[in-house]
Amino acid sequence: MTYETIKLDIADQIATITLNVPERLNACSLPMAGEINDALDHLGDARALVITGEGKGFCSGADLTGGRDSSISGGQGSYKALTQHYNPMLLKLHRLHIPTISAVNGPAAGVGCSIGLAPDFVVASEKAYFLQAFVNIGLVPDGGASWMLTRLIGKARATEMMMLGEKIPAAKAHDWGMVYKVVEHDSLMDEAMAVAKRLASMPTVALGIMRKNLVEALECDFATALTREAEGQKIAGDTNDAREGAISFLQKRKPNFTGS
């Protein structure tokens, strides 16, 4: 697939989406949101997804240029952009059936912060930072930030981040529990791809069920969680990978999972 604002590469069952408007720190325009949304439907045989940004930034937020690709134009414009473009893209990423990794190479602000924090594993460059700057321009956090941050770092820190609108450097984000790992800038993609390769070699169906159960466990009672785990185990237990896992355990060898 050929895109104008992103790049999609698939190799060795790992898909990589690169936000690719480096001259604007990969500001997410409506076309970019649409292209990400489309790319998520064309991951082929990928068993893991990596999202990163080209150049010095991960994503500086929504495109506020005011041109024909402007992401907002007053309250009604913002509402339309969110409900018709950004939210569907983030929901699709959230509901993906394969594990996801973000390689946050620089600033991740506004909706870019949400995109950066949405994956299962967030690997951040030492040069990265996370920012909810909406309050500084008289707006409110969007892109699922109020849902995501309260669950990642708790209400007090989410309130601090959203209401004070200050940068959270990578090291502080790691200390708060927002990111999986902080690494040297030059080794960022190597570290992210190492995680992706490990996940891509694991039982993909089981990982997909884990993703779903982890999210739903935040919103249900214990009894419901038990039921959903049992239902997920029923599905996972019938896969080729489950059979391979059992056989390899008995044979005392490393399993060869195929994702089926």
C-alpha positions in Angstrom: 0.0 0.0 0.0 1.2 3.5 -0.8 0.3 6.4 1.6 1.1 10.1 1.7 1.4 10.7 5.5 2.5 7.3 6.8 4.6 4.3 5.8 3.6 0.7 6.2 6.1 -2.0 6.1 5.6 -5.7 6.8 8.6 -8.1 7.2 9.0 -11.3 9.1 5.4 -11.1 10.3 6.0 -7.7 12.0 4.2 -4.7 10.7 5.6 -1.2 11.2 3.6 2.0 10.8 5.7 5.1 10.6 4.1 8.5 10.9 5.8 10.3 8.1 5.4 14.1 8.2 8.7 14.9 9.9 8.6 18.6 8.9 5.6 19.0 11.2 6.8 16.5 13.9 4.2 14.1 12.4 1.2 16.2 13.4 -1.8 14.0 12.8 -4.1 15.4 10.2 -7.4 14.0 9.1 -5.7 12.2 6.2 -3.1 10.7 8.5 -5.8 9.4 10.8 -7.6 7.9 7.8 -4.4 6.3 6.5 -3.6 4.8 9.9 -7.1 3.5 10.1 -6.7 1.9 6.6 -3.3 0.5 7.4 -4.7 -1.3 10.4 -6.9 -3.3 8.0 -4.0 -4.3 5.8 -1.5 -5.8 8.2 -1.4 -9.1 6.2 0.2 -12.0 8.1 1.7 -9.7 10.8 1.7 -11.1 14.3 2.9 -7.9 16.0 2.7 -4.2 15.2 5.2 -1.4 15.8 4.2 2.3 15.6 6.9 5.0 15.4 7.5 8.5 14.0 9.9 9.7 11.3 12.5 12.3 12.3 12.7 14.1 15.6 9.1 13.7 16.8 6.7 10.9 17.4 3.5 13.0 16.9 3.0 16.6 17.9 -0.8 16.2 18.1 -3.7 17.1 15.8 -2.9 19.1 12.7 -3.9 22.7 13.6 -2.5 24.4 10.4 -5.9 25.8 9.4 -5.5 24.6 5.8 -7.7 22.2 3.9 -6.4 19.4 6.0 -7.1 21.1 9.3 -8.2 18.8 12.1 -10.3 21.4 13.9 -12.3 24.5 13.2 -14.2 25.4 16.3 -16.1 23.1 18.6 -18.3 21.5 16.0 -15.3 20.9 13.8 -13.4 19.3 16.6 -16.4 17.1 17.4 -16.7 16.0 13.8 -12.9 15.3 13.5 -12.9 13.2 16.6 -16.0 11.2 16.1 -15.5 10.6 12.4 -11.7 10.3 12.1 -9.6 10.1 15.3 -11.8 8.0 17.5 -12.5 5.2 14.9 -8.7 5.0 14.3 -7.9 4.7 18.0 -10.7 2.2 18.6 -9.4 0.0 15.8 -5.9 0.1 17.3 -7.3 -0.6 20.7 -9.2 -3.6 19.4 -6.5 -5.1 17.3 -6.1 -8.9 17.6 -2.2 -8.8 17.6 0.2 -7.3 20.2 1.3 -3.7 19.6 4.4 -1.8 20.5 5.1 2.0 20.2 8.6 3.3 19.7 8.3 6.9 20.9 11.2 8.7 19.4 10.4 12.2 20.4 7.5 14.5 21.5 4.2 12.7 21.9 1.6 15.5 22.4 -2.2 15.7 22.4 -3.7 12.9 20.3 -0.1 11.9 19.6 0.3 11.1 23.3 -2.8 8.9 23.0 -1.4 7.1 19.9 1.9 6.6 21.7 0.4 5.2 24.9 -2.3 3.0 23.3 -0.1 0.0 22.4 0.6 -2.8 24.8 4.3 -2.0 25.2 5.6 1.6 25.0 9.4 1.8 24.4 10.5 5.4 24.7 13.7 7.2 23.6 15.5 9.1 26.3 14.7 12.2 24.2 10.9 11.5 24.2 8.3 13.3 26.3 4.5 13.0 26.8 2.3 16.1 26.9 -1.3 16.9 27.4 -1.3 20.5 26.3 -5.0 21.1 25.7 -5.4 23.3 28.8 -2.9 25.7 27.4 -5.1 26.4 24.4 -8.5 26.3 26.2 -9.4 22.8 25.2 -9.9 19.4 26.9 -7.9 16.2 26.4 -9.3 13.8 23.8 -8.2 10.7 21.9 -9.2 8.6 25.0 -6.6 10.4 27.2 -8.9 10.7 30.2 -9.7 7.0 30.1 -6.2 5.9 29.3 -4.2 8.0 31.8 -6.4 7.4 34.8 -5.9 3.7 34.3 -2.1 3.9 33.6 -1.1 6.4 36.3 -4.1 7.0 38.6 -6.4 10.0 39.0 -4.0 12.3 40.8 -1.2 12.1 38.3 -3.6 12.1 35.3 -5.1 15.3 36.8 -1.7 16.8 37.2 -0.8 16.0 33.6 -4.0 17.2 32.1 -4.8 20.3 34.2 -1.2 21.7 34.4 -0.3 20.9 30.8 3.4 20.2 31.6 5.8 17.9 29.7 6.4 14.5 31.2 9.9 13.4 30.3 10.5 9.8 29.4 12.3 9.0 32.6 9.4 10.4 34.7 6.9 8.6 32.5 8.7 5.3 33.2 8.7 6.1 36.9 5.0 6.7 36.8 4.3 3.5 35.0 3.3 5.0 31.6 5.9 3.2 29.6 7.5 -0.2 29.5 11.1 0.9 28.9 13.3 3.9 28.3 16.3 3.4 26.1 19.1 5.3 24.5 17.8 7.2 21.4 20.0 5.4 18.9 18.9 2.0 20.1 15.2 2.7 20.1 14.1 0.8 17.1 16.4 -2.1 17.9 14.8 -2.4 21.3 11.2 -2.0 20.0 11.8 -4.6 17.2 13.3 -7.0 19.8 10.0 -6.9 21.7 8.0 -7.2 18.5 10.1 -10.3 17.4 9.6 -11.9 20.8 5.8 -11.3 20.7 5.6 -12.4 17.0 7.1 -15.8 18.0 4.4 -16.4 20.7 0.9 -17.8 20.5 -0.9 -15.0 18.7 -4.5 -16.1 19.4 -3.8 -16.3 23.1 -2.1 -12.9 23.1 -5.1 -11.4 21.3 -7.5 -12.8 24.0 -5.2 -11.5 26.7 -5.4 -8.0 25.2 -9.2 -8.2 25.2 -9.4 -9.6 28.7 -7.0 -7.0 30.1 -9.0 -4.1 28.8 -12.4 -5.6 29.8 -11.1 -6.4 33.3 -10.8 -2.7 34.0 -14.6 -2.3 33.5 -16.2 -5.5 34.9 -16.6 -7.3 38.3 -14.6 -10.3 39.4 -17.3 -12.8 38.4 -17.5 -11.5 34.9 -13.7 -11.5 34.5 -13.7 -15.2 35.6 -16.3 -16.0 32.9 -14.4 -14.1 30.2 -11.2 -15.9 31.1 -13.0 -19.3 30.8 -14.4 -18.3 27.4 -11.0 -17.1 26.2 -9.4 -20.3 27.5 -11.9 -22.3 25.5 -10.9 -20.6 22.3 -7.2 -20.6 23.0 -7.3 -24.3 24.1 -8.5 -25.4 20.6 -5.6 -23.7 18.7 -2.6 -25.4 17.1 -0.4 -23.3 19.4 -2.0 -24.7 22.5 -1.4 -28.3 21.2 2.2 -27.4 20.3 2.7 -25.8 23.8 1.5 -29.0 25.5 3.6 -31.3 23.3 6.7 -29.2 23.6 6.3 -29.1 27.4 6.1 -32.9 27.6 9.0 -33.3 25.2 11.0 -30.7 27.2 11.8 -28.5 24.2 11.1 -24.9 23.1 7.7 -24.6 21.4 7.4 -23.5 17.8 4.3 -21.3 17.8 2.7 -20.5 14.4 0.0 -18.0 15.5 -2.8 -20.4 14.6 
